[in-house]
Amino acid sequence: TALATVTPIKGLLDKARAAGVRIVFVQDTHLRPDKETAIWPEHCVKDTWGWQFVDELLPLAHELVLQKSRYAAFYGTSLDHYLKTVWEISTLIVVGTVSNICVLHTVGSANLRWLKVVVPADGSSALSTFDQALALHQIAHLYCGDVLESCDGITFQ
C-alpha cells in the first residue's frame, strides 16, 4: 500500500537532503471537472485533503514542487527544463504511487529523454501485487531502469 512507502521514502529523503541532492516533489493535481474522472474516480482535487502531502514527506521551502495533471511528471510541467537546463541532472530516483501509472509513465518519459532512472521497490506502490510486479518489470526491462529492492540501497556521493 502507499502508506507502507512513507517510512522508506522518508529515510531516502533525509539522506538526499543531508547530501545536498536536488529534490523535486510532483503533486498529482486535478480540477473539477476533470476528464480523468472518466477513467479513475475523483482524486487529488486541488485544495482538498487527498491532494495534500503527508506530514512525514512535506517539501522544504527551497525544494521544487510541480503540479501535474496527467500520469507522467514531465507532461505539462517544467521538470525537463529544471533537470536538463538549470541543474544538468542525468540520473533520477523516482518514488511514489501508483507504480504502474504515474511512476511507470514518469520513468518512461525520463527514458525517452535519455535520463538514467533508479526506482527502489519499497518506495513505490500499486493497487495490486500484480500491478507492482509488472510495473517494476517494465521499468527494468523496457526502460532500462535500475530497480532496487529498497531505498536503503541508495547512497549519494
C-alpha positions as CSV (number, residue, x, y, z in Angstrom):
1,T,0.0,0.0,0.0
2,A,1.0,3.6,-0.4
3,L,1.2,4.0,3.4
4,A,3.9,1.4,3.6
5,T,6.1,3.5,1.3
6,V,6.2,6.6,3.7
7,T,8.9,5.3,6.0
8,P,11.3,4.2,3.3
9,I,10.8,7.4,1.3
10,K,11.3,9.5,4.4
11,G,14.6,7.8,5.0
12,L,15.7,8.3,1.4
13,L,14.6,11.9,1.6
14,D,16.6,12.5,4.8
15,K,19.7,11.0,3.2
16,A,19.2,13.1,0.0
17,R,18.8,16.3,1.9
18,A,21.9,15.6,4.0
19,A,23.9,15.0,0.8
20,G,22.6,18.2,-0.8
21,V,20.8,16.4,-3.6
22,R,18.2,18.3,-5.7
23,I,14.7,17.2,-4.7
24,V,11.5,17.6,-6.7
25,F,8.1,16.9,-5.5
26,V,5.5,16.1,-8.2
27,Q,1.9,16.6,-7.0
28,D,-0.9,15.0,-8.9
29,T,-3.4,17.9,-9.2
30,H,-6.8,17.8,-10.7
31,L,-9.5,20.5,-11.0
32,R,-13.3,20.0,-11.2
33,P,-14.4,18.9,-13.8
34,D,-11.5,16.7,-14.9
35,K,-11.5,14.4,-17.9
36,E,-9.5,11.8,-16.0
37,T,-12.6,11.0,-13.9
38,A,-13.9,9.1,-16.9
39,I,-11.0,6.7,-16.2
40,W,-10.5,6.9,-12.5
41,P,-12.6,8.0,-9.6
42,E,-12.1,11.6,-8.5
43,H,-8.8,12.0,-6.7
44,C,-6.1,14.6,-5.8
45,V,-8.5,17.6,-6.4
46,K,-6.6,20.8,-5.7
47,D,-7.0,22.2,-2.2
48,T,-8.7,19.0,-0.8
49,W,-7.4,16.6,1.9
50,G,-6.4,14.0,-0.7
51,W,-4.3,16.4,-2.6
52,Q,-2.0,17.4,0.3
53,F,1.3,15.9,1.1
54,V,1.5,13.5,4.0
55,D,3.1,15.2,7.0
56,E,6.2,13.0,7.0
57,L,7.0,13.9,3.4
58,L,6.5,17.7,3.3
59,P,8.7,19.6,0.9
60,L,11.1,22.2,2.3
61,A,10.8,25.8,1.2
62,H,13.7,25.6,-1.2
63,E,12.6,22.3,-2.9
64,L,10.8,22.4,-6.2
65,V,7.1,21.4,-6.2
66,L,5.5,20.8,-9.5
67,Q,1.8,20.1,-10.1
68,K,0.9,17.6,-12.8
69,S,-2.5,16.8,-14.3
70,R,-1.7,13.6,-16.2
71,Y,0.3,10.4,-15.5
72,A,3.9,11.5,-16.3
73,A,5.7,14.1,-14.2
74,F,7.1,15.6,-17.4
75,Y,3.6,16.3,-19.0
76,G,2.7,20.0,-18.8
77,T,5.4,20.8,-16.2
78,S,8.8,22.4,-16.2
79,L,10.6,19.2,-14.9
80,D,12.6,18.7,-18.1
81,H,13.8,22.3,-18.1
82,Y,15.0,22.1,-14.5
83,L,16.7,18.7,-14.9
84,K,18.5,19.5,-18.2
85,T,18.9,23.2,-18.4
86,V,19.0,24.6,-14.8
87,W,20.6,21.7,-12.9
88,E,22.2,19.5,-15.7
89,I,21.0,16.3,-14.0
90,S,21.3,13.0,-15.8
91,T,20.1,10.5,-13.1
92,L,16.7,10.4,-11.3
93,I,15.5,8.4,-8.4
94,V,11.7,8.0,-8.7
95,V,9.4,7.1,-5.8
96,G,5.7,7.4,-5.3
97,T,2.4,5.9,-6.2
98,V,0.9,4.5,-8.3
99,S,3.7,2.3,-9.6
100,N,2.1,1.1,-12.8
101,I,0.6,4.5,-13.7
102,C,2.4,7.7,-12.5
103,V,5.7,6.1,-11.6
104,L,5.9,4.0,-14.8
105,H,4.9,6.8,-17.1
106,T,7.4,9.2,-15.4
107,V,10.1,6.6,-15.8
108,G,9.2,6.1,-19.5
109,S,9.2,9.8,-20.2
110,A,12.6,10.1,-18.4
111,N,14.0,7.2,-20.5
112,L,12.8,8.9,-23.7
113,R,14.9,11.9,-22.6
114,W,18.0,9.7,-22.1
115,L,17.9,10.1,-18.3
116,K,19.1,7.3,-16.1
117,V,16.5,6.2,-13.6
118,V,16.6,4.3,-10.3
119,V,13.4,3.0,-8.7
120,P,13.5,1.5,-5.2
121,A,10.7,-1.1,-5.0
122,D,9.8,-0.2,-1.4
123,G,9.4,3.4,-2.4
124,S,6.5,2.8,-4.8
125,S,3.2,1.1,-4.5
126,A,0.4,-0.1,-6.8
127,L,-3.2,-1.1,-6.4
128,S,-2.3,-4.8,-6.6
129,T,0.7,-7.1,-6.2
130,F,0.4,-8.0,-9.9
131,D,0.5,-4.3,-10.9
132,Q,3.5,-3.6,-8.7
133,A,5.4,-6.6,-10.2
134,L,4.5,-5.7,-13.7
135,A,5.5,-2.0,-13.3
136,L,8.9,-2.9,-11.8
137,H,9.5,-5.5,-14.6
138,Q,8.7,-2.9,-17.3
139,I,10.8,-0.3,-15.6
140,A,13.8,-2.7,-15.5
141,H,13.4,-4.3,-18.9
142,L,11.6,-1.8,-21.2
143,Y,13.1,1.4,-19.8
144,C,16.4,0.0,-18.6
145,G,15.8,1.5,-15.2
146,D,17.7,0.2,-12.1
147,V,15.1,-1.4,-9.9
148,L,16.4,-1.8,-6.3
149,E,14.8,-3.7,-3.5
150,S,15.0,-0.9,-1.0
151,C,15.5,2.8,-0.5
152,D,18.2,1.8,1.9
153,G,20.3,0.6,-1.0
154,I,20.7,4.1,-2.4
155,T,23.7,6.2,-1.4
156,F,24.7,9.6,-2.5
157,Q,28.3,10.7,-3.4
